[in-house]
Structures are given as C-alpha cells and as structure tokens.
C-alpha cells in the first residue's frame, strides 16, 4: 500500500508544480495587463464603467480598432452581434434573438461586464437602474444582454468623446 502511495505521489507532484507555475504566470500576466490598461488613455476612460476592467477595455479597444469607422454608436452593437434579428416578410414583422454576428469573445466579455454592473456593483447609475427594472420584467439573462448592448454603445461614445462614464444622480424621493 505504501508503495502505491509513493508512486501516486511521484505522478502527482509534477502536476502540482506545473499548476503552481501556471498560477504564478497568470498573476504576472494579469499585472502586466493592468499596467498596459492603466497607461492607455482610452482604456482609462472605459474602465470608469463599473464591471469593465483591464481585460474588457483592452479587448474592446482591440476589437473596435478605429471608432470612426462606425456611422454611429449603435452600429457598434450591431457589429458585435448584440442587436436582435429582424424577420420581415409582407405583413409579418418580428424581432428574434440576438444576431450573434461579430466577435464572440467580445460579446461574452461585454455580457460578463454587464452582469457585474447589474449584480455586483453597488454604485447607482441610470444604466444599472434600467437593467434591474428590465430584469424584473424579462429575466436576468435577457436583461444582461440588453445592458451589454447598451454598454457597447456607451463605451464607443465614451471613446469617441474622450469622456469618463456618467453615473448620473439617483432620483430624489418626492414628499407628498
């Protein structure tokens, strides 16, 4: 039995060493990504949105590349496949699921940022209030996709204008 344990230990120890090396390398790469994002002016503006970190901001910048190539900010959402498909034929006019055109990884990153913005962030914003209200009506997952679409539009506009995210002010309770 002890011989089996030493054989098992001999097989597992190199795997654990490789795992520890990979984790250390991941920490190093995360630090490098954060430094690159902090030095970039566009990424600094994009990271003012709660839920958008170095990876999402750098990915967005790399995916969009040149913001002036889009006619307007709504075209960015269509480019990323975050707009609903439209079925039109004669009298029939239906909108379906999102088109899923464009970069799948960027769409996923925006979905995760939207999810974080809605569920983790405690700071009030007009976007978060709209998303929470929408989630109650149509469900959390669809609301995250809708917020991801709005995030793409807002992030493009922030990039073009060179501005930080505007959280807005929470509505003031009216007294009777």
N, C-alpha and C positions, 0 to 999 in steps of 0.2 A: 504494500500500500504506500509506503514512504517513497519507494522508487517511482511510483506513478506520480506522486506529488512533485518530485524533483523534475521529472520530465515535463509535467504540466507547467511548472514554474519556468523552466527553460524555454518553453514555447511562448508563454505569456509575457515575460519580461521585455523582450524586444518590441512587442506590440505596444506595451505601456510606454516604453521610451519613445517610440515613434509618435504616439498620441501626445505625449508631453511636449515634444519638439514642435508638432503641428500647432498646438495651442499657444506656445510661445511665439511662433511665427505669426499667428493670427493677431496676437496682441500688437506685435511690431507693425504689421501691415495696417491695422486699424489706426494706430498712432500716426503713421505716415499719411493715410487718407485724411485724417482730421487736420493735419498740418497743411496739406495741399488745399483743402477746402477753406481753411481759415485765411490763407494768403490770397485766395481768389475773390475779387470784389463781387462778382455775380453770385457765387456760392454763399458769400456772407449775407447778401440780401435774401436769398432763397431760404437760408437756414433760420430766418426770423419767424418763419411759419412753424407753429408747434407741430411736431410729428415729422418734420423734414430735417434730416441730419446730413452729415457729410456724404454718405453713400447716395441718398436720393438726390441731393443737389448736384453732385458731380455726374450722376447718371443722366439727370435731366439736361444738364448743360451739354453733355456728350451726344445725347440723342437729338436734341433740337439743333445744335451746332450753330446755326445762324438764325436768330429770331426774326430778322427782316424778311426771310423767305416766305413767311406766312402772311396772308392777306389781313387777317385779324386774329385775335387770341383764340376765338372759337375754333379756328382751323387747326390749332394745335391738338385740341381734344379729339377731333376727327382723325388727325394724323396718327394719334396713339390708339385709336380704336375704342374710345370711350363714349362715343355717341351711339344712339340707338339706330338699328337698321330700320329702313322705311320700306314698306311694301305698298306700292301704289299701282292700281290697275282699274281704270274706268272709275267706278263709284267707290271702290274699296280703297281705304287709306288707313293702314295700320302701322304702328311702330313696334318693333320687336326688341330682342335682346341687343346688347352692345355688339358692334360690328367686329371687334377683335382684330382689326387691321393694325398694322404697325408693330412696334417693338413690344413683345410680350413681357420681357423683364421690366421695362419701364412702366408698363401698365400695372404689373404686380407691385413694384416699388411705390407707385402712387396710391394703390389700394391700401398698402400697409401704412403709408403716411396718413391717409385719410382715416383709417381705423384708429391709429394712435391719436390723431387730432380729435376724434369723436369720443373715444373711450378713456384715454389716459390723461390727456391734457385737462387741467382744471381751469385754465385761463379762459375767460369768456370771450367769444368772438361772434360776429354775425354769422360766419360760415358754420361754426360749431352749433349755434342755436338752430340754424336752418336744418342742419344734418340730424340733430337729435329729434326735432319735430317731424322730419321726414321719416326717420327710423320708426317712430311710433305708428306711422300710417302705413308704410310699405314694407317694413322689416329692416333689420340692421345691415344685412349684406347688400341689398339694393341701395340703401342709403350710403353705404361706404363707396360704392361705385359712383353714385351721383356726386358725392363730395370729392372723390378722386378726379372726376371730370372738371369740377369747379376749381380744384387745386391746380390742375394743368393750365387752365385759363388764367387764373390769378398769378401763377408763377411766371408764365410767359409775359404778362403785363408788367409784373414787377421787374423782370429782366429788361424789357424794352424801356421802361420809365426810370430804371435805376433806383427804385424805392424799396423800403422795407415793408413787411406785411402790416396792414392796418387792422388792428383787432376791433376797433370801434368801441362804443360805450354801451354797457348793458342798459336796457330800458329802465326808466325810473318808475317805481310803483306810484300810481296816482291815488291820491287820497280823495275820499268822497266828500 
